[in-house]
Amino acid sequence: MLKSLIKSFTSSTSASVLAVCFLSALSVAQAHADEGSKIAFVSSERILREANPAKAAQVKIEAEFSKRDKDLQDQAATLKAKADKLDKDSAVISESERVKRQRELSDLDKDFQRKQREFREDLNQRRNEELAIVLERSTKAIKQIAEAEKYDMVFQEGGVYVSPRIDITDKVLKILNK
């Protein structure tokens, strides 16, 4: 559960906005083609998946949240065991005992749902904090490459087709992985 929550990080809205910006910028770049404009692309998705700082952030978050994740898994197992026991015993226990156990089970389930929601919210917040740091470093690396190699424009995102000829993601990864 923890790893799948950590890995989910894409936005179709940002991809749409990027596509519009890309097309607008492409027309500007086409107008300046006579001047030898240089355009590049960086895949944020690859940066967040392959860069050492992103991998370190993921390990840090996993370590930070692993105890809570295990506690939630244990609580889920306990809840399931109690529900199974109630189902098994319901034919032989009194109505008042069955109602009492159902109420306890319901209270345990509400507590579990609350803890699970809080866990997800905390995890998302920490993930966003850590990924913001990685993206900030990535932006600095992109700027460094763009200035050194005289790029006129660098796009950063994963939602549009980009020719490998203008993809400088490997260069950004090289700087980030130093």
MITOR-30643 format. One line per field, with one value per residue: residue in three letters; y, x, z of N, C-alpha, C in turn. Coordinates in nm, 3 decimals. Last residue first. Example, Ala and Ser with C-alpha at 12.3 -4.5 7.8 and 13.67 -1.06 7.14 Angstrom:
% MITOR-30643
resn = SER,ALA
nyy = -0.225,-0.569
nxx = 1.285,1.319
nzz = 0.708,0.780
cayy = -0.106,-0.450
caxx = 1.367,1.230
cazz = 0.714,0.780
cyy = 0.003,-0.330
cxx = 1.290,1.320
czz = 0.787,0.780
//
This chain:
% MITOR-30643
resn = LYS,ASN,LEU,ILE,LYS,LEU,VAL,LYS,ASP,THR,ILE,ASP,ILE,ARG,PRO,SER,VAL,TYR,VAL,GLY,GLY,GLU,GLN,PHE,VAL,MET,ASP,TYR,LYS,GLU,ALA,GLU,ALA,ILE,GLN,LYS,ILE,ALA,LYS,THR,SER,ARG,GLU,LEU,VAL,ILE,ALA,LEU,GLU,GLU,ASN,ARG,ARG,GLN,ASN,LEU,ASP,GLU,ARG,PHE,GLU,ARG,GLN,LYS,ARG,GLN,PHE,ASP,LYS,ASP,LEU,ASP,SER,LEU,GLU,ARG,GLN,ARG,LYS,VAL,ARG,GLU,SER,GLU,SER,ILE,VAL,ALA,SER,ASP,LYS,ASP,LEU,LYS,ASP,ALA,LYS,ALA,LYS,LEU,THR,ALA,ALA,GLN,ASP,GLN,LEU,ASP,LYS,ASP,ARG,LYS,SER,PHE,GLU,ALA,GLU,ILE,LYS,VAL,GLN,ALA,ALA,LYS,ALA,PRO,ASN,ALA,GLU,ARG,LEU,ILE,ARG,GLU,SER,SER,VAL,PHE,ALA,ILE,LYS,SER,GLY,GLU,ASP,ALA,HIS,ALA,GLN,ALA,VAL,SER,LEU,ALA,SER,LEU,PHE,CYS,VAL,ALA,LEU,VAL,SER,ALA,SER,THR,SER,SER,THR,PHE,SER,LYS,ILE,LEU,SER,LYS,LEU,MET
nyy = 1.325,1.315,1.559,1.537,1.320,1.420,1.608,1.434,1.293,1.495,1.623,1.566,1.605,1.347,1.218,1.431,1.388,1.425,1.508,1.479,1.526,1.813,2.098,2.249,2.522,2.740,2.795,2.689,2.694,2.536,2.683,2.730,2.467,2.367,2.537,2.477,2.211,2.243,2.383,2.185,1.995,2.124,2.126,1.855,1.790,1.946,1.828,1.577,1.642,1.741,1.521,1.340,1.470,1.461,1.185,1.107,1.242,1.118,0.847,0.870,0.956,0.725,0.539,0.644,0.618,0.339,0.259,0.373,0.230,-0.030,-0.010,0.037,-0.207,-0.381,-0.294,-0.356,-0.634,-0.699,-0.624,-0.794,-1.040,-1.009,-0.999,-1.256,-1.494,-1.725,-1.897,-1.757,-1.600,-1.706,-1.635,-1.358,-1.306,-1.394,-1.208,-0.976,-1.033,-1.047,-0.785,-0.649,-0.754,-0.657,-0.382,-0.364,-0.436,-0.222,-0.013,-0.084,-0.056,0.222,0.314,0.218,0.356,0.626,0.658,0.484,0.609,0.853,0.761,0.648,0.881,1.031,0.870,0.901,1.173,1.184,1.016,0.982,0.824,0.937,1.205,1.200,1.084,1.293,1.504,1.509,1.789,1.923,2.213,2.410,2.687,2.867,2.997,3.197,3.072,3.021,3.184,3.058,2.833,2.942,3.004,2.745,2.638,2.777,2.664,2.395,2.418,2.514,2.289,2.097,2.199,2.160,1.879,1.818,1.920,1.738,1.496,1.433,1.199,0.999,0.728,0.619,0.616,0.424,0.197,0.178,0.129,-0.119
nxx = 2.491,2.236,2.185,2.341,2.209,1.952,2.008,2.085,1.846,1.675,1.666,1.539,1.557,1.558,1.326,1.045,0.757,0.417,0.329,0.357,0.565,0.783,0.923,1.111,1.308,1.452,1.702,2.014,2.301,2.432,2.425,2.150,2.052,2.190,2.083,1.812,1.820,1.906,1.686,1.492,1.589,1.551,1.270,1.214,1.302,1.123,0.885,0.913,0.882,0.617,0.474,0.522,0.390,0.123,0.081,0.102,-0.116,-0.326,-0.291,-0.333,-0.598,-0.720,-0.651,-0.782,-1.050,-1.072,-1.032,-1.257,-1.456,-1.393,-1.447,-1.723,-1.805,-1.731,-1.905,-2.147,-2.123,-2.119,-2.383,-2.531,-2.452,-2.553,-2.829,-2.870,-2.612,-2.453,-2.463,-2.450,-2.219,-1.964,-1.889,-1.910,-1.720,-1.489,-1.475,-1.437,-1.190,-1.030,-1.052,-0.926,-0.670,-0.598,-0.603,-0.396,-0.180,-0.186,-0.132,0.128,0.258,0.231,0.377,0.630,0.677,0.726,1.003,1.074,0.946,1.085,1.343,1.295,1.219,1.453,1.621,1.499,1.545,1.825,1.870,1.608,1.393,1.140,1.157,1.255,1.039,0.854,0.967,1.173,1.247,1.362,1.451,1.554,1.696,1.694,1.804,1.678,1.477,1.297,1.112,0.877,0.911,0.880,0.609,0.507,0.595,0.447,0.197,0.247,0.316,0.080,-0.080,0.062,0.039,-0.231,-0.233,-0.071,-0.220,-0.435,-0.326,-0.051,0.101,0.197,0.234,0.423,0.312,0.113,0.268,0.404,0.189,0.083
nzz = -0.926,-1.015,-1.133,-1.368,-1.490,-1.523,-1.723,-1.929,-1.970,-2.066,-2.305,-2.617,-2.886,-2.989,-2.916,-2.936,-2.754,-2.691,-2.350,-2.069,-1.892,-1.865,-1.964,-2.222,-2.282,-2.520,-2.609,-2.482,-2.435,-2.263,-2.025,-1.992,-1.977,-1.754,-1.554,-1.574,-1.491,-1.229,-1.124,-1.156,-0.977,-0.737,-0.747,-0.745,-0.486,-0.336,-0.409,-0.296,-0.023,-0.021,-0.121,0.087,0.296,0.196,0.168,0.441,0.552,0.407,0.480,0.760,0.769,0.660,0.860,1.081,0.990,0.959,1.229,1.348,1.212,1.302,1.574,1.559,1.445,1.648,1.849,1.720,1.705,1.976,2.044,1.882,1.999,2.257,2.198,2.088,2.177,1.947,1.731,1.495,1.515,1.492,1.229,1.239,1.440,1.311,1.103,1.254,1.370,1.140,1.046,1.256,1.235,0.983,1.034,1.220,1.057,0.879,1.058,1.136,0.887,0.859,1.076,0.996,0.750,0.725,0.713,0.510,0.295,0.293,0.225,-0.025,-0.163,-0.149,-0.302,-0.549,-0.584,-0.594,-0.829,-1.068,-1.161,-1.106,-1.147,-1.409,-1.545,-1.509,-1.642,-1.905,-2.094,-2.406,-2.602,-2.880,-3.025,-3.331,-3.564,-3.697,-3.830,-3.631,-3.520,-3.575,-3.422,-3.168,-3.181,-3.207,-2.967,-2.783,-2.836,-2.777,-2.505,-2.391,-2.444,-2.294,-2.034,-1.993,-2.001,-1.783,-1.576,-1.594,-1.527,-1.333,-1.108,-0.897,-0.701,-0.531,-0.277,-0.303,-0.343,-0.098,0.082,0.000
cayy = 1.347,1.192,1.526,1.641,1.312,1.309,1.653,1.533,1.222,1.436,1.638,1.525,1.726,1.437,1.193,1.358,1.462,1.353,1.528,1.457,1.399,1.736,1.997,2.205,2.385,2.696,2.905,2.654,2.800,2.487,2.634,2.842,2.559,2.308,2.526,2.614,2.245,2.168,2.446,2.313,1.963,2.092,2.253,1.933,1.728,1.968,1.969,1.588,1.584,1.822,1.647,1.310,1.449,1.588,1.273,1.054,1.271,1.263,0.889,0.817,1.042,0.855,0.517,0.632,0.749,0.427,0.217,0.413,0.377,0.002,-0.042,0.138,-0.082,-0.395,-0.287,-0.218,-0.556,-0.723,-0.564,-0.649,-1.014,-1.026,-0.884,-1.136,-1.426,-1.624,-1.956,-1.855,-1.535,-1.721,-1.775,-1.434,-1.270,-1.460,-1.351,-0.987,-1.014,-1.164,-0.896,-0.617,-0.773,-0.802,-0.439,-0.329,-0.519,-0.357,-0.017,-0.076,-0.189,0.132,0.342,0.173,0.210,0.583,0.743,0.460,0.472,0.851,0.838,0.563,0.769,1.083,0.890,0.768,1.124,1.254,0.972,1.067,0.779,0.792,1.160,1.263,1.012,1.157,1.511,1.430,1.709,1.866,2.084,2.369,2.557,2.844,2.878,3.239,3.129,2.910,3.220,3.192,2.819,2.887,3.112,2.841,2.581,2.799,2.809,2.432,2.362,2.596,2.419,2.077,2.191,2.296,1.958,1.772,1.984,1.881,1.515,1.515,1.259,1.141,0.795,0.626,0.700,0.562,0.240,0.202,0.246,0.000
caxx = 2.630,2.291,2.117,2.370,2.352,1.974,1.958,2.181,1.967,1.651,1.790,1.523,1.559,1.662,1.446,1.149,0.881,0.521,0.323,0.228,0.561,0.664,0.939,0.982,1.312,1.333,1.607,1.879,2.229,2.420,2.553,2.242,1.998,2.213,2.228,1.858,1.771,1.988,1.819,1.477,1.579,1.688,1.344,1.179,1.365,1.268,0.906,0.919,1.007,0.729,0.474,0.568,0.535,0.185,0.076,0.193,0.020,-0.307,-0.280,-0.208,-0.491,-0.733,-0.608,-0.636,-0.996,-1.092,-0.941,-1.124,-1.451,-1.384,-1.311,-1.635,-1.831,-1.671,-1.759,-2.119,-2.135,-1.999,-2.269,-2.543,-2.426,-2.409,-2.764,-2.893,-2.741,-2.452,-2.465,-2.558,-2.351,-2.033,-1.887,-1.988,-1.861,-1.532,-1.490,-1.555,-1.308,-1.042,-1.103,-1.065,-0.748,-0.604,-0.693,-0.531,-0.215,-0.205,-0.260,0.022,0.249,0.174,0.233,0.569,0.665,0.587,0.925,1.123,0.910,0.942,1.321,1.344,1.125,1.331,1.652,1.505,1.407,1.753,1.910,1.710,1.531,1.157,1.102,1.334,1.167,0.824,0.954,1.063,1.287,1.254,1.478,1.448,1.727,1.643,1.864,1.783,1.586,1.379,1.253,0.895,0.909,1.010,0.707,0.482,0.644,0.591,0.219,0.206,0.410,0.202,-0.117,0.043,0.170,-0.178,-0.312,-0.031,-0.092,-0.457,-0.369,-0.171,0.086,0.228,0.133,0.455,0.427,0.076,0.179,0.479,0.274,0.000
cazz = -0.880,-0.957,-1.007,-1.267,-1.462,-1.432,-1.593,-1.878,-1.926,-1.934,-2.227,-2.477,-2.803,-3.034,-2.834,-3.007,-2.767,-2.764,-2.494,-2.131,-1.961,-1.830,-1.859,-2.171,-2.231,-2.450,-2.605,-2.524,-2.508,-2.400,-2.075,-2.008,-2.077,-1.886,-1.573,-1.602,-1.626,-1.323,-1.124,-1.226,-1.119,-0.780,-0.738,-0.864,-0.603,-0.323,-0.440,-0.441,-0.072,0.030,-0.196,-0.049,0.303,0.231,0.051,0.341,0.598,0.402,0.340,0.707,0.821,0.592,0.722,1.082,1.026,0.843,1.124,1.393,1.201,1.160,1.530,1.618,1.375,1.517,1.869,1.757,1.582,1.895,2.113,1.863,1.858,2.238,2.263,2.007,2.197,2.055,1.865,1.509,1.518,1.619,1.270,1.141,1.461,1.434,1.072,1.169,1.456,1.227,0.965,1.221,1.358,1.006,0.932,1.261,1.173,0.827,0.986,1.236,0.951,0.758,1.069,1.121,0.753,0.734,0.802,0.646,0.331,0.322,0.348,0.084,-0.151,-0.086,-0.159,-0.489,-0.579,-0.487,-0.695,-1.004,-1.177,-1.096,-1.019,-1.302,-1.535,-1.463,-1.495,-1.852,-1.979,-2.326,-2.537,-2.789,-2.969,-3.197,-3.504,-3.605,-3.909,-3.679,-3.501,-3.628,-3.567,-3.206,-3.161,-3.314,-3.092,-2.787,-2.848,-2.912,-2.600,-2.386,-2.499,-2.437,-2.098,-1.992,-2.096,-1.915,-1.606,-1.612,-1.664,-1.342,-1.239,-0.903,-0.780,-0.673,-0.301,-0.275,-0.450,-0.220,0.096,0.000
cyy = 1.342,1.205,1.407,1.605,1.415,1.297,1.544,1.584,1.318,1.364,1.581,1.534,1.695,1.562,1.288,1.337,1.374,1.444,1.445,1.477,1.377,1.610,1.937,2.097,2.354,2.551,2.869,2.777,2.754,2.578,2.594,2.798,2.676,2.405,2.473,2.613,2.382,2.200,2.376,2.386,2.091,2.063,2.233,2.069,1.811,1.912,2.003,1.733,1.599,1.772,1.738,1.439,1.421,1.574,1.406,1.143,1.225,1.302,1.038,0.863,1.000,0.950,0.648,0.615,0.746,0.566,0.309,0.379,0.428,0.153,-0.005,0.117,0.030,-0.266,-0.292,-0.199,-0.409,-0.644,-0.579,-0.577,-0.864,-0.996,-0.890,-1.016,-1.301,-1.556,-1.854,-1.908,-1.634,-1.673,-1.799,-1.581,-1.348,-1.430,-1.427,-1.134,-1.027,-1.153,-1.020,-0.732,-0.752,-0.834,-0.590,-0.385,-0.493,-0.452,-0.157,-0.083,-0.191,-0.008,0.250,0.196,0.159,0.432,0.689,0.537,0.441,0.712,0.833,0.631,0.678,0.971,0.942,0.779,0.986,1.208,1.049,1.017,0.860,0.752,1.010,1.208,1.069,1.076,1.372,1.434,1.638,1.786,2.044,2.232,2.524,2.701,2.855,3.119,3.162,2.960,3.113,3.235,2.954,2.872,3.064,2.960,2.678,2.747,2.839,2.581,2.405,2.549,2.510,2.209,2.177,2.299,2.099,1.851,1.940,1.950,1.662,1.538,1.337,1.192,0.945,0.702,0.721,0.657,0.383,0.251,0.278,0.125
cxx = 2.637,2.436,2.179,2.309,2.391,2.122,1.980,2.139,2.071,1.775,1.775,1.657,1.545,1.671,1.561,1.268,0.982,0.643,0.430,0.219,0.438,0.663,0.803,1.007,1.175,1.350,1.485,1.790,2.095,2.334,2.546,2.374,2.093,2.168,2.259,2.009,1.821,1.949,1.912,1.611,1.571,1.692,1.489,1.250,1.338,1.341,1.055,0.938,1.021,0.861,0.588,0.576,0.592,0.338,0.145,0.197,0.123,-0.165,-0.254,-0.187,-0.355,-0.622,-0.614,-0.581,-0.843,-1.031,-0.950,-1.020,-1.313,-1.376,-1.291,-1.490,-1.740,-1.688,-1.685,-1.968,-2.102,-2.003,-2.141,-2.423,-2.430,-2.371,-2.612,-2.822,-2.748,-2.587,-2.463,-2.570,-2.467,-2.178,-1.972,-2.000,-1.950,-1.679,-1.542,-1.582,-1.437,-1.166,-1.124,-1.126,-0.897,-0.687,-0.708,-0.634,-0.358,-0.244,-0.288,-0.116,0.138,0.157,0.164,0.418,0.599,0.569,0.784,1.037,0.954,0.897,1.173,1.318,1.167,1.230,1.529,1.532,1.402,1.608,1.840,1.742,1.637,1.305,1.118,1.287,1.254,0.952,0.930,1.063,1.162,1.314,1.358,1.484,1.622,1.671,1.821,1.848,1.705,1.498,1.348,1.042,0.934,1.020,0.844,0.578,0.622,0.650,0.367,0.227,0.375,0.303,0.006,0.008,0.156,-0.043,-0.259,-0.106,-0.042,-0.327,-0.395,-0.208,-0.043,0.221,0.156,0.351,0.450,0.190,0.132,0.389,0.346,0.087
czz = -0.729,-0.913,-0.938,-1.133,-1.356,-1.394,-1.488,-1.741,-1.869,-1.882,-2.086,-2.404,-2.654,-2.944,-2.869,-2.915,-2.838,-2.777,-2.561,-2.280,-2.045,-1.911,-1.827,-2.067,-2.172,-2.406,-2.522,-2.512,-2.567,-2.487,-2.222,-2.069,-2.101,-1.995,-1.713,-1.632,-1.666,-1.467,-1.224,-1.233,-1.202,-0.929,-0.784,-0.864,-0.728,-0.445,-0.433,-0.485,-0.223,-0.028,-0.151,-0.131,0.164,0.232,0.079,0.217,0.496,0.443,0.326,0.563,0.768,0.637,0.642,0.940,1.020,0.868,1.002,1.286,1.241,1.139,1.383,1.575,1.428,1.436,1.734,1.777,1.608,1.764,2.030,1.925,1.828,2.093,2.248,2.066,2.109,2.064,1.979,1.652,1.536,1.619,1.395,1.184,1.364,1.462,1.194,1.134,1.376,1.315,1.051,1.141,1.330,1.130,0.952,1.162,1.218,0.941,0.931,1.171,1.056,0.817,0.969,1.120,0.881,0.750,0.826,0.748,0.474,0.364,0.389,0.219,-0.035,-0.066,-0.085,-0.339,-0.515,-0.473,-0.583,-0.863,-1.104,-1.089,-0.999,-1.168,-1.424,-1.446,-1.438,-1.699,-1.927,-2.211,-2.453,-2.731,-2.864,-3.153,-3.361,-3.535,-3.821,-3.761,-3.552,-3.619,-3.633,-3.358,-3.207,-3.304,-3.207,-2.918,-2.866,-2.937,-2.742,-2.490,-2.503,-2.505,-2.249,-2.063,-2.107,-2.023,-1.743,-1.648,-1.693,-1.487,-1.242,-1.047,-0.780,-0.755,-0.451,-0.306,-0.428,-0.332,-0.034,0.000
//
